[in-house]
Amino acid sequence: MATFVIVGAGLAGAKAAQTLREEGFDGEIVLIGAETERPYERPPLSKEFLQGKSEREKIFVHAPEWYADNGVDLRPGMRVTRIELDNHLVRLDNGARQPYDKLLIATGSTPRRLPGPAHYLRTVGDSEAIRERLAQSGSVIIVGASWIGLETAAAARAAGCAVTVVEPEPTALNRALGPELGDVFARLHARNGVNLRFGTAAAEITDTGVRLSSGERLTADFVVAGIGAAPEVELARDAGLDVEQGILTDAALRTSHPDVFAAGDVAESFHPLYGRHLRVEHWANALNGGPAAARSMLGREVVHDPIPYFYTDQYELGMEFSGDIEGYDEIVYRGDVDSLEFIAYWLRGGRVIAGMNVNTWDVVEEIQELIRSGVIVDQKELSTGQR
């Protein structure tokens, strides 16, 4: 009987295990996770769960009994310390050795850290700790105008805290959306009372706040840092797998070893549409990547090529983003940006490469079809929706 081992008990790992059973795999499935919780979804941790609008039980991928009922050997609170490719086994931190026939690495990523006493938002425990501090505190400094940083800022304002966001870039989400759309989010947070400090970095975090690179000191009850995340590639690199920004895979999520696969945040996979390797950190990549990797492990024909997708809810703004803005040279808008009901299209050479719908719904499929088509668009038709 074959044994498939999944290292990383997050959304990608849990969905891979589920898909293996749904596709008829009757061998042993071992799902190993460093966290003591069973697999859960992370988006609520900086959204409704952080704001106390969602119950804890709703974040989990499966009910507690699902794993035993489906013959999945879930091992929470264990960490894999080594992968031995030649021996087809992994070593655990309790000294155990776990053989495998096929291995999936879905170890995710970990927050980039700054020196000093800051909170980070990655785990359910992190979210609970920050939510408790928000309820008890009058002020918070958030380092980083990232998605995590801005969602935390919105939650902090909802909790009644005074909020300051410190960001070295010239505006919010500058790398993710570019300055034009980053400014939309900056204005949104300014209207909701957030003190935005762009163009300056946090030089030091202390118990009483932050010292900026300019020398100015900002005081607050506590600090949250959201400055990005690094993929957990050490196991793969130490084992000798090909690693760059993430674990390199082909479009079927196979690594440089034929019996090892990677999915989720940790994977840097070849994307046929873009003709290059992409590492996508968003929820949808884990949701879809886990099942794709499972089918690939079973020898199915797999081409994992979803358009990168992300969503957020901040104050009165709800948004969905599709694509990759790299190399854009123009933006076309449909709707009214000031009233926060619009679609933004990023173009390169007259072709749509990304789109963001803000408080405008049921258009993601249309946007993604435009991206996939690669056609040169008529900008007037694009801006009016008359096609």
KETI-640289 format. One record per residue (C-alpha): residue in three letters; x negated, y negated, z negated. Coordinates in steps of 0.02 Angstrom, whole numbers, padded with zeros to 5 digits, always signed. Each point is the difference from the previous one (the first is absolute). Layout:
BEGIN
AlaXYZ/...
END
This chain:
BEGIN
Met+00000+00000+00000/Ala-00069-00170+00051/Thr-00032-00137-00129/Phe+00021-00183+00048/Val-00071-00125-00125/Ile+00052-00183-00004/Val-00114-00119-00094/Gly+00100-00152-00050/Ala+00175+00012-00073/Gly+00072-00161+00067/Leu+00134-00028+00132/Ala-00105+00071+00143/Gly-00048+00156-00098/Ala+00176+00033-00063/Lys+00077-00023+00173/Ala-00132+00115+00074/Ala+00045+00136-00126/Gln+00185-00023+00038/Thr-00029+00010+00188/Leu-00106+00157-00015/Arg+00148+00089-00082/Glu+00126-00073+00121/Glu-00106+00060+00146/Gly-00001+00177-00069/Phe-00171+00013-00082/Asp+00014+00140-00129/Gly-00176-00004-00069/Glu-00065-00082-00158/Ile+00008-00190-00013/Val-00108-00083-00133/Leu+00032-00186-00027/Ile-00133-00082-00109/Gly+00021-00176-00069/Ala-00109-00104-00114/Glu+00150-00089-00076/Thr+00101+00083-00136/Glu+00163-00048+00086/Arg+00079+00106+00136/Pro-00007-00081+00174/Tyr+00087-00168+00015/Glu+00020-00143+00124/Arg-00102-00158-00026/Pro+00098-00142+00086/Pro+00125-00018-00145/Leu-00145-00028-00120/Ser-00024-00178+00065/Lys+00182-00029+00046/Glu+00160+00057-00086/Phe-00082+00109-00133/Leu-00118-00140-00052/Gln+00151-00115-00018/Gly+00096+00126-00103/Lys+00132+00022+00136/Ser-00035+00185+00030/Glu-00004+00148-00118/Arg-00161+00096-00022/Glu+00074+00164+00062/Lys+00038-00077+00170/Ile-00183-00021+00047/Phe-00038+00187+00007/Val-00010+00093+00164/His+00081+00160-00067/Ala+00094+00056-00153/Pro-00108+00084-00134/Glu+00065+00174+00042/Trp-00029-00018+00188/Tyr-00181+00057-00009/Ala+00032+00164-00089/Asp+00158+00031+00101/Asn-00099-00017+00161/Gly-00154+00096-00054/Val-00113-00153-00007/Asp-00136+00015-00133/Leu-00005-00180-00060/Arg-00152-00037-00107/Pro+00014-00177-00070/Gly-00136-00079-00105/Met-00139+00093+00091/Arg-00136-00074+00106/Val-00095+00085+00141/Thr-00185-00032-00025/Arg-00071+00086+00153/Ile+00050+00075+00167/Glu-00106+00144+00064/Leu+00037+00013+00185/Asp-00106+00155+00033/Asn+00081+00094-00144/His+00177-00064+00033/Leu+00028-00052-00180/Val+00020-00151-00111/Arg-00069-00020-00176/Leu+00106-00081-00135/Asp-00051-00104-00149/Asn+00051+00140-00118/Gly-00130+00114+00079/Ala+00124+00100+00104/Arg-00031+00049+00181/Gln+00147-00003+00121/Pro-00024+00089+00168/Tyr+00094-00059+00154/Asp+00032+00050+00179/Lys+00053-00176+00051/Leu-00030-00159-00098/Leu+00090-00168+00007/Ile-00084-00152-00078/Ala+00129-00131-00049/Thr-00093-00088-00140/Gly+00064-00174+00042/Ser-00092-00156-00055/Thr-00048-00091-00157/Pro+00008-00188-00038/Arg-00156-00103+00029/Arg-00050-00068-00169/Leu-00073-00159-00070/Pro-00103-00016-00159/Gly+00103-00053-00148/Pro+00167+00042-00083/Ala+00124+00007+00144/His+00152+00109+00033/Tyr+00012+00098+00163/Leu+00155+00072+00082/Arg-00020+00174+00071/Thr+00083+00126-00115/Val+00169+00010-00087/Gly-00092-00030-00163/Asp-00077-00159+00072/Ser+00172-00062+00052/Glu+00074+00035-00170/Ala-00143-00089-00087/Ile+00016-00155+00110/Arg+00190-00002-00019/Glu-00021+00003-00189/Arg-00127-00142+00006/Leu+00115-00104+00111/Ala+00140+00020-00126/Gln-00113-00056-00142/Ser-00102-00138+00084/Gly+00029-00176+00057/Ser-00133-00009+00135/Val-00100+00109+00118/Ile-00139-00028+00126/Ile+00001+00113+00153/Val-00164+00019+00092/Gly+00035+00036+00183/Ala+00143-00057+00113/Ser+00018+00178+00065/Trp+00161+00098+00018/Ile-00023+00069-00176/Gly-00048-00171-00066/Leu+00150-00089+00075/Glu+00125+00134-00049/Thr-00068-00010-00177/Ala+00015-00189+00006/Ala+00183+00015+00050/Ala+00031+00122-00143/Ala-00089-00116-00122/Arg+00107-00148+00053/Ala+00155+00107-00020/Ala-00059+00036-00178/Gly-00015-00185-00033/Cys-00190-00011-00002/Ala-00104-00145+00061/Val-00102+00072+00145/Thr-00162-00054+00081/Val-00069+00092+00151/Val-00186-00015+00040/Glu-00055+00044+00176/Pro-00164-00038+00093/Glu+00086+00005+00171/Pro+00084-00160+00065/Thr+00175+00071-00022/Ala+00097+00153-00055/Leu-00018+00165+00093/Asn-00122-00082+00118/Arg-00080+00161+00060/Ala+00161+00100+00005/Leu+00109-00126+00094/Gly-00113-00142+00055/Pro+00014-00180-00060/Glu+00165-00040+00087/Leu+00105+00133-00085/Gly-00108-00003-00156/Asp+00058-00179-00024/Val+00182+00058+00003/Phe-00034+00105-00155/Ala-00103-00138-00080/Arg+00144-00122+00019/Leu+00123+00130-00066/His-00100+00021-00160/Ala-00030-00186-00020/Arg+00189-00030+00011/Asn+00022+00128-00138/Gly-00119-00090-00116/Val-00163+00094+00026/Asn-00159-00103-00015/Leu-00104+00051+00151/Arg-00188-00027-00004/Phe-00068+00042+00172/Gly-00180-00016+00056/Thr-00072+00046-00169/Ala-00056+00163-00078/Ala+00005+00072-00175/Ala-00180-00008-00062/Glu+00038+00070-00173/Ile+00149+00077-00088/Thr+00012-00024-00188/Asp+00125+00037-00138/Thr+00070-00174+00021/Gly+00007-00014+00190/Val-00112-00027+00150/Arg-00151-00106+00041/Leu+00006-00050+00182/Ser-00148-00009+00118/Ser+00014-00189-00012/Gly-00032+00010-00186/Glu+00178-00045-00047/Arg+00081+00107-00134/Leu+00181+00057+00008/Thr+00084+00068-00155/Ala+00139+00131-00011/Asp+00061+00137-00115/Phe-00066+00134+00117/Val-00070+00033+00174/Val+00053+00118+00139/Ala-00122+00036+00141/Gly+00062+00053+00172/Ile-00153-00010+00113/Gly+00025+00155+00105/Ala-00036+00184-00019/Ala-00140+00118+00050/Pro+00037+00175+00069/Glu-00052+00146-00110/Val-00125+00074+00124/Glu-00136+00058-00119/Leu+00053+00183-00001/Ala+00003+00005+00189/Arg-00164-00093+00021/Asp-00089+00110-00128/Ala+00066+00155+00088/Gly-00074-00058+00165/Leu+00159-00050+00092/Asp-00008-00146+00120/Val+00046-00159-00092/Glu+00001-00183+00051/Gln+00131-00118-00075/Gly+00099+00157-00041/Ile-00012+00186+00038/Leu-00008+00011+00189/Thr+00131+00110+00082/Asp+00067+00031+00172/Ala+00181-00037+00048/Ala+00051+00166-00078/Leu-00077-00055-00168/Arg-00141+00129+00014/Thr-00165-00053-00076/Ser-00172+00047+00064/His+00026+00173-00078/Pro+00133+00106+00087/Asp+00081+00059-00162/Val+00006-00169-00087/Phe+00130-00136+00032/Ala+00029-00175-00071/Ala+00156-00108-00015/Gly+00060-00161-00080/Asp-00106-00146-00060/Val-00161+00101+00005/Ala+00012+00049+00184/Glu-00073-00101+00143/Ser+00089+00084+00144/Phe-00017-00017+00187/His+00154-00089+00066/Pro+00031+00034+00185/Leu+00101-00160+00026/Tyr-00140-00111-00065/Gly-00141+00108+00066/Arg-00097-00012-00163/His-00001+00063-00178/Leu+00116-00087-00122/Arg+00012+00009-00189/Val+00174-00050-00055/Glu+00038-00023-00186/His+00187-00023+00010/Trp+00136+00113-00070/Ala+00065+00057+00169/Asn-00169+00071+00047/Ala+00002+00114-00153/Leu+00184+00044+00028/Asn-00030+00054+00180/Gly-00181+00052-00013/Gly+00027+00136-00129/Pro+00126+00096+00107/Ala-00107-00025+00157/Ala-00153+00071-00089/Ala+00102+00148-00063/Arg+00055+00045+00177/Ser-00178-00019+00061/Met-00061+00118-00137/Leu+00126+00126+00065/Gly-00072-00012+00175/Arg+00142-00101+00075/Glu-00031-00125+00139/Val-00009-00167-00090/Val-00031-00177+00059/His+00016-00117-00149/Asp+00024-00169+00081/Pro+00131-00101-00095/Ile-00003-00189+00016/Pro-00067-00067-00165/Tyr+00149-00059-00104/Phe+00018-00096-00162/Tyr+00140-00086-00096/Thr+00013-00122-00144/Asp+00131-00090-00103/Gln-00049-00164-00084/Tyr+00130-00120-00071/Glu+00129-00028+00137/Leu-00113+00069+00136/Gly+00014+00178+00065/Met-00118+00050+00139/Glu-00059+00145+00107/Phe-00165-00004+00096/Ser-00052+00113+00143/Gly-00164+00011+00094/Asp-00176-00070-00017/Ile-00042-00183+00031/Glu-00184+00027+00042/Gly-00052-00109+00146/Tyr+00166-00094+00017/Asp-00006-00161+00099/Glu+00178-00064-00014/Ile+00156+00012-00109/Val+00178-00013+00066/Tyr+00147-00030-00117/Arg+00183+00047+00016/Gly+00117-00082-00125/Asp-00031-00132-00133/Val-00161+00012-00099/Asp+00050-00135-00124/Ser+00159+00090-00050/Leu-00095+00165-00015/Glu+00105+00088+00131/Phe-00114+00040+00146/Ile-00109+00123+00094/Ala-00183-00039+00033/Tyr-00089+00089+00143/Trp-00189+00004+00010/Leu-00062+00009+00180/Arg-00167+00042+00079/Gly-00016-00031+00186/Gly+00189-00020+00015/Arg+00037+00168-00083/Val+00084+00022-00169/Ile-00120+00081-00124/Ala+00094-00033-00162/Gly+00166-00064-00062/Met+00075-00057-00165/Asn+00186-00014-00031/Val+00047-00113-00147/Asn+00178+00013-00068/Thr+00046+00069+00171/Trp+00044+00183+00004/Asp+00016+00152+00114/Val-00134-00062+00119/Val-00151+00104-00050/Glu+00031+00129+00135/Glu+00011-00137+00132/Ile-00162-00080-00062/Gln-00093+00165-00003/Glu+00061+00045+00175/Leu-00071-00165+00064/Ile-00166+00038-00084/Arg-00007+00175+00074/Ser+00051-00056+00174/Gly-00151-00114+00024/Val+00099-00103+00125/Ile-00034-00184+00031/Val+00150-00089-00072/Asp+00095-00154+00053/Gln-00025-00115-00148/Lys+00164-00094+00027/Glu+00096+00162+00002/Leu-00096+00058-00153/Ser+00041-00158-00097/Thr+00185+00003+00041/Gly+00033+00187+00002/Gln+00069-00014+00177/Arg-00073+00147+00093/
END
